[in-house]
Amino acid sequence: MLPLYKVELLRFVQTNFVIPPESHDWIIKSLNRKWKDYKAKLKRDYKKKGIIEEEVARTCPLDVYPHQWIELVHYWFSERGQTYSNIGRAARSSQLVPHTSGSKSYARLRAEFGPNTSNSR
């Protein structure tokens, strides 16, 4: 997400909620995650096996600007987009235990909550 958009989104959040300045980084991180998740959902919903780039580009969702949709679809089908997709797919398939503790590592959680953290689930 472009830095300009991050600043605009943070201002929008601040107009609707009272938030302390120390939470700004968390809000930006949360917005980035939501943006990434949204793009992944679009790809999952629209880029199907056997469908060519031009067909996907013609089916623009109502909540996406057409010029941005075309750029996104072009990226999905580009060599760079395919490479990153394959890297991500390989990384996900190699995970033995899914990461569920958010941005805190298991060691940090254990230090905060004690050695019985793993038994609480």
Secondary structure, DSSP 8 states (H G I E B T S, - for coil): --HHHHHHHHHHHHHHS---GGGHHHHHHHHHHHHHHHHHHHHHHH--TT--HHHHHHS--TTS-HHHHHHHHHHHHSHHHHHHHHHHHHHHHH-SS---STTS-HHHHHHHH-GGGGGG-
